[in-house]
Amino acid sequence: MPEKVEQAYRDSQLYRIRHSTAHIMAEAVLELVPGGKIAIGPPIEDGFYYDFDLPRALTPEDLVAIEKRMRQIIAGNAPFVRREVSADEARQIFSDQPYKLELITGLEQGGFDEDGNPLADKPVISTYTQDRFVDLCRGPHVERTGQINPSAFKLMSIAGAYWRGNEKNPMLQRIYGTAWQTSKELEEYLWRLEEAKKRDHRKLGKELSLFYFSDDVGPGLPLFTPKGEMVRHLMEEYVRDVQTRYGFQHVWTGHLVKEDLYKRSGHYDNYKDAMFPPMVDENVTFRLKPMNCPSHMTLFKEMGRHSYRELPLRFAEFATLYRYEKTGELSGLARVRALTQDDCHTFCTPEQIESEFSLDLKVIKEVLERYRFSDYRVRLSLRGAGGKYVQDDEKWTRAEAALRAALDANQVDYYEATGEAAFYGPKADFMARDVLGREWQLSTIQVDFIQPSRLGLAYIGEDGQEHIPVVLHRAVTGTTERFMAVLIEHFAGAFPAWLAPVQATLIPIADRHLDYAHQVATQLKALGFRVEVDDRNERMNAKIRDAQNQKVPYMLVVGDKEMENAQVALRLRNGDNPGPISLDDFIKKAKQDIEQGL
């Protein structure tokens, strides 16, 4: 969550409600399972959680009992009472709570807050008490338990969580919950969760026969069917055409790279944990390529001496990259080990940064609008705690100033996020919301003063001297795999007609209509439509239902009347039934839908 947004959330009544509900839940849990130990219970983006070390495992049935007791506590309308205490007094209060004692020690040293996060200053230690429950907490909370709407919260699930996220620490039981101000808000949130389950790209990917994963091939390595590959092809072809129109030239740089190149670029020191193990041949160490930039920069260098008159020079590549993601972090197409990136690198002078940023911005806007992502914002990703960065303050300062100037010149509203930069430079990340309001990082533009210098790139300036070019890194859709996952969920598998792997299915009512159906299919294919004929020995309604389940945009039913009148009976996947229409009129409609991105 962005820093400013996070602060606004912390100041909100909703944050107080969720924080207070977490405390009430902890009280109910300890009553249900005496002898339990409590850890932390913070609010999160859509709710809250609390971690427990309990003498027995919780069950879904327990959640029902906990909710019932929570409503009783809420009805008691007890005040939340804050009290500042010394470390010694806190230890007395929580003498039988080992996780709280550990937190108290951290607070006393000024190292951590009650959520286990590092603090710069030594904090005040405080407790909050409601009803018969007291917790180590900095707040804030609602004034009384009765301010929580008993019909606007729900306990969602039980999960395991290591204490402080460290697998060497004890495994705790975590209860997730959600809380809102009104029951309507809760219902809408639960609907979004259910809708997200229906739209899960892993589920729809199988149902629509787009891709599979196999243990025989390995985790994180997707296998795409003909339909899935068609969607990939259409996605990449579209972006390729847009990039070509804007002056990008497409290159190809292979799958293997000498490890030494990544040591010189800085990737090895900052990225080696994400690389697959080395391969050695005749004392030369190779790596599967995890990123394109060093290869593109090497290509720029090998093409000979460059004049300022050649710049900007824009390279683009749909390159399959390989990243050694941890097995537990893999998630369908959203996080894989083999990924195809629509990577672009623009080599330019410092004076050209603003105009090239503007060009990249036009590309991104055009593509996102085509995919119906009109609701997006820009995150300025900067250096910060927790990240790995090449140490060159002067170049970082120049890069950040250039990126800010480009954003301001294009009147782009943005917010800052520290710790999110690439190791070689700041980024402008495009965060888009899908139809369910979920935010995804899709496109990015990055300013790099560091790698070109490290890899010895140069051009001859107008003054006849050598200068180091600036490189703008830009990805429109990021990776094909992840973007496809987002699209599947964004459209619930019902791709726009231009992107659908099968645009129309011909459905003959009887065997005597087969020849006509194939004739129509042949005509449509000749015009570039992706068409199938369902010639199975099944009833018409079953064929229509199957085509709808496969999210085919157009179902063209043909029978005696259609044969006689050179027509098709049009049905749409949303259930609409326009009925008989001439083939020419259908072609006009389909072309118009495709042009409009419907």
Secondary structure, 3 states (H helix, E strand, C coil): CCHHHHHHHHCCHHHHHHHHHHHHHHHHHHHHCCCCEECCCCEECCEEEEEEECCCCCCHHHHHHHHHHHHHHHHCCCECEEEECCHHHHHHHCCCCHHHHHHHHHHHHCCECCCCCECCCCCCCEEEEECCEEEECCCCCCCEHHHCCCCCEEEEEEEEEEHHHCCCCCEEEEEEEEECCCHHHHHHHHHHHHHHHHHCHHHHHHHCCCEECCCCCCCCCCEECHHHHHHHHHHHHHHHHHHHHCCCEECCCCCEEEHHHHHHHCHHHHHHHHCCCCEEECCEEEEECCCCHHHHHHHHHHCCCCEHHHCCEEEEEEEEEECCCCHHHCECCCECCEEEEEEEEEEECHHHHHHHHHHHHHHHHHHHHHCCCCCEEEEEEECCCCCCCCCCHHHHHHHHHHHHHHHHHCCCCEEEEECCCECCECEEEEEEECCCCCEEEEEEEEEECCHHHHCCCCEECCCCCEECCEEEEEEEEEEHHHHHHHHHHHCCCCCCCCCCCCCEEEEECCHHHHHHHHHHHHHHHHCCCCEEECCCCCCHHHHHHHHHHCCCCEEEEECHHHHHHCEEEEEECCCCCCEEEEHHHHHHHHHHHHHCCC
